[in-house]
Amino acid sequence: MIGCLLLLTAVGLAAGIPAARALNRATWPEREPVLGLWVWQCLVATALLSCLTALVLGLAAVFRTLRDALFDSAPPGVLAAYGFSTAPAWATGLTLLLASGAAWTAAVLAGRVRAVRQSRAATRDRLRARAPELPVGLPAATSGPLLVLEDEYPDAWWLPGSPPQLVVTTGAMHRLTDRQLDAVLTHERGHARARHDWLLHLSAALAEAFPRVPLFTHFCEQTHRLVELAADDTAARHCGHVTTALALIELNQHRGVFSCASSRRALGDRVDRLLAPPPRLGRRKRALIAVAAALTPSLPLLITFAPGLDALD
């Protein structure tokens, strides 16, 4: 068991610090934002699984009742292979630390889910109040997939939910051409289809729960950036790179976000990326990265079950 705990701790630390920093410095996710999001999710899953499996082993070592429940049907050699009877004192401390982290993570995630649901309900109520009134007999304006608001301010966004709803103001419709408006709506549909909302909430919750862990802080920052690049690519494939770039400019230039002093200079970088698309990775390299990332979360499971499998041989 001592060896398993040490290996699981090493895997969790490696995913949480050096691997996260290396991936944060990498430039290829900008060329392949969907693949980049997948790799980040696999890296986070690896760290969380390492902590979870280490917690289960630690609890089995500390609490005999749990150990008996887990290994009740296992051959005697399996229980001996884990060496629970020789668990050192530091294993108890590590288990308590992991248990505290798991409880804190669960509390933060539960709070985030509750806050998101309340926010969505309040937003839908506000939109329902702002939606134009239609004649009796017609469906409510807020019940369709697209809601148009009477507002001179040009804006468009998507409201997550079941089903998701696209919201666009009349100011945006007047400012954008038909093709540019189609690009904006396609961008927002890309967010909705990929369910980027829950990925954003998860990354934000983990960064809030553990602000000093590089993996979670970088995961939050990169997720907010990569989901926009992925949606830009979706719009560019359907409506063209230039049209999508012009749509971003027309929809945001009045906010001053393209000035050098703006803190939202990232939007200008998105426009530059659309006008000069970076070279994409080769198909073989993309496949290798995707497979390697998918296999990484299996490391904690292999480490955990290795002693039991060896005992059965």
C-alpha positions, 0 to 999 in steps of 0.5 A, a space after each residue: 500500500 505504501 508504494 501505491 500511495 507514493 506512486 499515486 501522490 507522484 502522479 497527482 503532483 506531476 499532473 498538477 504542477 509540471 505537466 500543467 505548466 508545460 501544457 500551459 506554455 504549449 502553442 499547439 492548443 491554439 491551433 487545435 483548441 478542441 484537442 487542447 480542451 480534451 487534453 486539459 480535461 484528461 490531465 485534470 481527470 488524472 489528478 482527481 483520480 489519483 487523489 480519489 484512489 489514494 483516498 480509497 486506499 488510505 480509508 481502507 487502511 485506516 478503517 477496518 470496516 471499509 477494508 472488510 467491505 471492499 475486500 470481502 470477496 477477494 482472495 486472502 492473497 489480495 489483502 496481504 498484497 496491499 499490506 494494510 497492516 503495515 500502514 505508517 502514521 503518515 498514511 493516516 495524515 495523508 488520508 485525512 488531508 485527501 478526505 478534507 480536500 474531497 469534502 471541500 471540492 464536493 462542497 464547492 461544486 455543489 455550491 456552483 451548481 446551485 448558483 448556476 441554476 439560480 442565475 439561469 432562472 433569474 436570467 430567464 425571468 429578466 429575458 421574459 420581462 424584456 421579451 416583446 409581447 405577441 398577440 394572443 394565440 402565438 407562442 411566447 417569444 421566450 420559448 423558441 430557440 432564438 430570442 430577439 430583444 429590442 435593444 440598441 446595444 449590439 450584443 448576442 449570446 447563448 443562454 444555457 439550459 434545456 434546450 439552450 437559447 440564442 439571444 440577439 439584440 436588434 442593435 446587433 441585427 442592424 449593425 451586422 450583415 446577414 452573413 455576419 449575423 449568421 457567423 455570430 449565431 453559428 459561433 454561439 451554437 458551437 458553444 451550445 452543442 459542445 456544452 461549454 457552459 459546464 466545462 467553464 463552470 467546472 474549471 472555475 469551481 476548481 480554480 476557486 476551490 484550489 487557487 494555488 494549484 497550477 493545474 486548476 488555475 491554468 485549466 480555468 484560464 485556458 478553458 475560457 480561451 480555448 472554448 472561444 477559439 473552438 467556437 470561432 473555428 466552428 463559425 469560420 468553417 460554416 461562414 468563412 474566416 473573414 466573415 467571422 472576423 468582421 462579425 467579431 469586429 462589428 459586434 465589439 469595436 464600440 467597446 474599445 476592446 481592440 485598443 492596445 491598452 485594453 485588458 481584453 486584447 485577447 479578442 484582437 488576437 482572435 481576429 488576427 487568428 481568423 484572418 491568418 489561421 495558424 497551421 493545423 497539426 498533422 492527422 497522425 500527431 493529433 491522433 497520438 496526442 488524443 490517444 495519449 491523453 485518453 490513456 493518462 487517466 488510467 494510470 491511477 487505476 493501474 497503480 491502484 489495482 496492480 497489487 491485487 492483480 499480481 496477487 491473483 497470478 
